[in-house]
Amino acid sequence: MDLLAILRIAMRALARNKMRSVLTMLGIIVGVGAVIAMLGVGQGARQTMQEQIQAMGSNLLFVGAGTVTRSGMHMGWGSTKSLTYTDMLAILRECPAAHAVAPGSSSSGQVVFGHDNWATRLNGTEPQYFDIRSWSFVEGSSFTQNDVEMSANVAVIGETVRKNLFGATDPVGQTIRINNLPFRVTGVLSPKGTSAAMGDDQDDIILVPLTTLQKKITGQPWLRWIMVSAVSRQGSYAAQQQITSLLRDRHRIREGDDADFFVRNLADMADVADEASRVMTLLLASIASVSLIVGGIGIMNIMLVSVTERTREIGLRMAIGATEGNVQQQFLIEAVVLSLMGGITGIIFGLGASYVITQALGWPVLISPLVIAIAVVFSMAVGVFFGFYPARKAAQMDPIEALRYE
């Protein structure tokens, strides 16, 4: 008997009990749909996390001033004063894995424009910072190195600051007041959104020349941080080791003593985030897969009922020459068709559920063709696995006893 004939017989057998077949497929439909939707949510979250980390900069390392203990109290990061501009120059000069370096210091301040004001974060840095962070401009441009040398009162603002101070007004060329000092706005940064590392708003920021911040706002000649762009992602690990070794040597920190700085590698953060997302995706898929197992048990149960109902039919087929292999193949094909139809319907259900999740909750959902292919193969595997026992039971019937069955 050819495969096409077996398929026709299987479809007729399933069509005789339409409602029972639909209810049997329901477990597979829900299982496959849930797996696709959950994998889509997990993959979407993973991609969003990676995009947020990549948006922070290219092969980025963050060198920060460390902590200091005063009167038995551990102060916060940035409390040491040992990170200097010459350290930044030494990193650029002596660390081959470092491609570009930007110094920086931080503060906060009240910014005023017209009748509006906004409290925000102030960063002092140099023009190469924007290239290291891969941060483009929607309006205007960066301040220049000459502005840094002249300690000019110029500023670049983030999107959050622009919205809260300027609204629909073009900010480029306008004068704002930062801690009662006038600054001319030279550019507006493109939005980056929430930081994946810290969870803060990256667009709620104003950047000014480093020397301007140090001389006119904070009065602090040391650096709070240094941004380093490595030659590549793999090179970032070499850069991290080189920077750590160099700064320990420059700061005369003995072996075994705590460093007065720290070096954070964004590649490590990306790997941790990727691993966490992968574990969460697998957890969600595993929970959803329980529905597939339940659906498979339902298929086995219905196929056993079908074998009992069709005992005389099995005996008749064997009597006219059907082998055990023919009978086993027939029932196995019926189970596979049942699970495959449920799987295909489940894919449609999963895609629809993903769309609803995106529209209703705003969660990013990413469904790859590979996930759909795996769902189809897995649904077929469920049919084979749970259909084998009923098919084997049908094939091992005694033809004479089957013909006598009432």
Steps between C-alpha positions, in 0.01 A plus 500: 500500500651834397531801727232699317243226554594475867455876538154485339393223737641696796310814401173302461552338841556838666207659314259238637539656846558867423430638847717240669784572257475876561497457877799266474691756292419776750780396734753512215360833375532663843843343560655604169340845516626555855852386412517733198360797695729444799809451282401814309474700822833363625681565172349848477617588851844360422533707182378815675752452780787452253393807302495710817848382595632561149344847506724590793806490275736302281719242682469723804691487826418726793787594730365658816646654810472254786384524859678615813440419867465793738446450873398141435247598233531388139429794275332459159677450169675808375606605850873453429699782340777294342359467144655780294524635149856364472358152571276544197798602285701202630218258407491639147877487472587170671199269448511358144147351531351844574384672180362828638472659844284779644539649850205608706365644821144522627280726702137610511330832465185701447457612141283797407365619166240776497235413759585127505761320709620143532735314735731275303837327487804695378792325334825667404695330222674547164364473140624142441255385768214512248685271256590255776137486613379481135273790587371698203328841488147576390574873493817706506839352583748434778717759667859505371842431647562871485194547727666259745829692491319833547263367772212634289144520632344270240278198553352196327164390637315168507149442368339497846649839582390637163139390553478641850668833430428584137189312389449589133769774503826433314764487777811534280654844553280575803651601833422301813613559856673218688548585868456867403770482229397569136566221247435498126341178368699361206314174440228252601587132537292223344291304754659192657232413754549321830842359582508120512781513755370755751134537408531880484389734222800551272329798332464696825845656468695810402859470377745788521878532443693321776702809591184708526344258748820470704582872518157663512261248657669232715845643567637144489812442287483120517288270282197301604519264202675415174320349200710261291414351161691179434620394155239218496264315730755223558768766539299658782613222736864568416437873543344436841810311618738760354314792660478327837873417499596850382292689758607275788860573405441877457311524831766290678251241623674196644406143417204389712386854586165631381511724193385861522321461167292243314475392138161383374483320167174531306573168328466330841167673555382393155600138569325499839186656352507252212535203735221628727270550200583153369420338836173695523406400145568133570302523825200653323523242220527214752189616684310531173624156387298339780193568285661302217553202729138521615392520135713196417339301780162600357603365158611172656173470689285565191706265284455222757125562490517495119685165502231352725218636283659371178600154625284319239636727226856410606414128499341531154806672356729236640275228367529634142878530514600810698820446695576620853715770345208623285266525799764667717581747223132585455440595862836674532419715197162590653671617821758702304228661284305589812800662670621669181163660437498615862856631458418705190192645669712563810750700293220726381376529859853581623552771238164652590580486873836669433327780311252549785785510757682764295191715449352467849812501719756665274750218553741433213442158341746340259399177322758347270422245223717252692258511795207424268693214337586357842133523602394299192767234555422480871128457439576215256733346759220515759273311257762232437589463868150487642351318201753217498350302788141499368629414150712216641203370700284498185769319299539223758132401503407142420297519172262221608431660839459840330238361257306351792504835688151644559 
